[in-house]
Amino acid sequence: MSQHKRNWFARHKVLTGVGAVVAVIAVGGAVGAGGGSDDTSPTSAATQDAPKKAEKTGGSQQPEAKKEKGLGDGSFQVGSDIKPGTYVSSGNKDGCYWERAKDASGSTDAILANDNVTGASYVTVLASDKIFKSSDCQGWHLVDPKAAAKGTPKTTLKGNGGMFKVGTDIAPGTYKSTGNKDDQCYWERAKDASHSTEAIAANENVTGTAIVRIGAGDAYFKSSGCQDWVKTG
C-alpha cells in the first residue's frame, strides 16, 4: 500500500432521515477543482500563531512578524511532539495526506481517521491518539478558540476549498452550487473535526445542482470537486 493510504472515513453516505446506508466514494486523492475565483480559506485569526501587530520603535513602524511555519511532514507522538487539540492547515494542493493513529505499527488497522486534502482541513487530535502523521501538507497550526470566534464568516466559498468552520469561515444558511458533473461534487456537514463516520451529520455526491442548508449548530462544512457555493438564504 502506498504512503498515502486510502481514506477509510471520508466520502461515505450516511443515513439522513430514511433509506439504507450506501457507500459512495472512498477517494485516495483530490478530485477536480470547482469553478469561480472567490477564495474562502480559514481565517488567519483562527490560529494561535497569527502574526502580531506591528509596533512602533523610534518613530518608525516595524514590519509584521512572519507567521510561524507550523507542524510539517512526518510522524509525531501525541503528548510529546504534538499537543492534543484542533489544528488547521490551509492552501493545500493535490497530495496532502494526514492520519490519526492508535499506535506506531503503520498498519491500516491502526488508522483512526485520515484524509487526502485539497484546500483547507481541520483535524482534532485527541489525547488518546498515539500518532499524528502529515505528508505534503502546508503547516498545521493549533486553533485558538478565542481567536476563531472573532472570524468574519463569508457567504461564498470555493467548491474545492476543503473544510470550513461554520461561524468562522462560513456563515450558516442555505447554499447552492450549480453545474456539477460526473458525480464528483461531494459535500458534508460535520459535527466535529474528528473525521469519524459518527461525526458526519449529512453528506452527498452530486451531479448538477447541489443545495444544502448549513445550520448554526453544524461545526464544519466540507466541499470537494464542486462548483463554487453561493448563499441563497
N, C-alpha and C positions, 0 to 999 in steps of 0.2 A: 504494500500500500504506500502511496507517495506521502511526502511530508504533509501536504495539505489534505488531510483526511476528509472524507465525505461528511457533510453536515447532517447529523442524525436528527436534529431537533427542528431546525427552521423548515418552513415550507410544508407543513402538514395540515391538511384540512381538519378542523375540529368541529364538534357538534355545536351548532348555534341554533337553538330552537328545536327543530325537528329534523329527522333524517339521520342516516348512519354516518359514522366517521369514515372518511375516504382519504387515503393518502394521495397527495397530488404531485409535488415536485420535491426532490431532495437534490439540491444543487451542490456541485463541487467547485463552482466558480461563479463569477459575476455574470449577469445577463445584460442584454442590450440596454444602452443608455436612453433615458427619457428625453423628450424634446424640450424646447424652450431654453431661455438663458437666465431666468431669475433664480439665482442661487440662494438656498436656505441651508445654512450649516449651524451646528450647535453654537450657541452664543459663547463668546470668549469669556464672559463673566461667570460662566458655569464652572470654571476650574480654579483650583486654589493657587495656581501658579500664573495667573493672569499678570500682564505687565503692570508695574506700579506707575502712578502718575509722575510726570517729570517734576523735579524740584529745582528751584532757582538757587544758584550759588554764585555769589559775587556779581549779581545783576544779570547773569546770562542763564538761559534755560538749558538744563542738561537733557540729552536725548533719553527717550523712554528705555527702560531695561528690556532686553530681549526676553521673549517667553522661553521658559525652560524647555529643554529638548523632550523631556518626558521619558517614560519607560519604552525601550526599544525592543529589538529582536532577542529571542532567547527563551529559556525556561526559568521560572522564578518560583522560589519556595514561599508560600503564603505564610506570613508572620515574621519572616526574617528578611527576605529580599523585597517583598511587596506587602503592604498593609491591606487588610480586608477593607472593602468599600466599593463604591461605584466609580468606574473610570470611563473616560470618553476619549475617542480617537477620531479625528475628522480629516477630510481631504484625501481619503484613500482611493487609490486606483485599483485596477484588477490585480488580484494576487494577495491581498491582505487576509491573513488567517489567524484566528485566535482560538484558544481552548482552555477550559477549566477542567482539571483532572483530580481524581481522588487519590492518585498515587503517581509515582515516577516510573512505572513499568513501561510506559509508552504504548501499551495495548489499547485497542479500541474499547475494551471493557472498562478501562479507567476513565474514559471521557464522560464528564458530567454534562457538558454543553460545549458547543463550538459553532463557528460561523465563518463563512467567506464573505468579506465585506467590500462593497464599493460605496464610497461616500463616508458617512459617519456611523459609529457604533458606540453604544453604551453597554457596559458589562459590569454586573455586580459580582465581585469576588467575595465569597463567603469565608468566614473564619474557619469553617470546617473543610474548605478546599485545601488541597495539599500543593498543587502546582498550577501556575498560570503560564501558558505559552503564547507567544506572539511571533508572527513571521511576516515580513514585508508590509508592516503597518506603520502609519505615522505614529508619533509618540503618544503614549497613553498618559492622561492626566487625571488625577484624583479630583472628583467633583466636589466642590464646596456647596453644600445645600443652601447656605445663606446667600451666596452669590448667584446661584441658579435661580433663586426666587425673584431676582431683580432682572431677569432676562426680558427681552422685548419680543414676544411671540409674533410670528408672521402669518399671513393669510394665503400665501402661495409657497410651494416648495417643489424642489426638483423631484421628478418621478423616479430617478435613480440615485436619490440622495442618501439612502440608507435609513438611519434611525433618528427620530426626532423626539425630544422630550416635550410632552404636552404641557402647555402653560409657560414654557420657557422658550422653546424653539418654534412651536406651532400653537396657534390659538384653537381652542375647541370649536366645533361647528361641523357643518356638512361640506364635504369637499368632492369635487368632480375631476376626473381625468378622462380625456377622450382620445380616440384614435389608437387604442392599444391593439397590437397584432400578435397573432400566434400564441395566445395564452401565456405570454411571457411576463405580463404585468402581475406582480404579487404584492399584496398589501396585508398588513397585520396590525391589529390593535392589541397591545400588551399590557398586562397588569404590573409587570416589573421588568427588570433588566437581567433576570437570571437566565433567560433563553431556554427554559424548560418548556415542555409541551403544556404543563399546567399554567404557565404564565400567559398563554395565548387566550385572549378574550374572544377574538374572531379573526378570520383571515380568508383570503380568496385569491384565486388565479383568474385573471380577467382577459377577455378578448373584446375589443370595442370600448364602450363607455363604462367606467367604474365610478360608483357613488358610494361614499362611506360617511357615516356620522361618527365623529370623534368626540367622545364625551369628556367633560371636565374631570370625571373620575378615572379616565384612562391615564396610564403612566407614560406610555410611549406609543409612537406610530412608526411602522416600518414601511418602506416603499422600495421596490427593486424592479427595474425593467419597465417601468410605467412611463407614460407621458406625464408632463407636469400637472400638479394638482392646484386647483383654484377653489377658494372658499366661496360657496354659493348661498350659504345661510347659517 
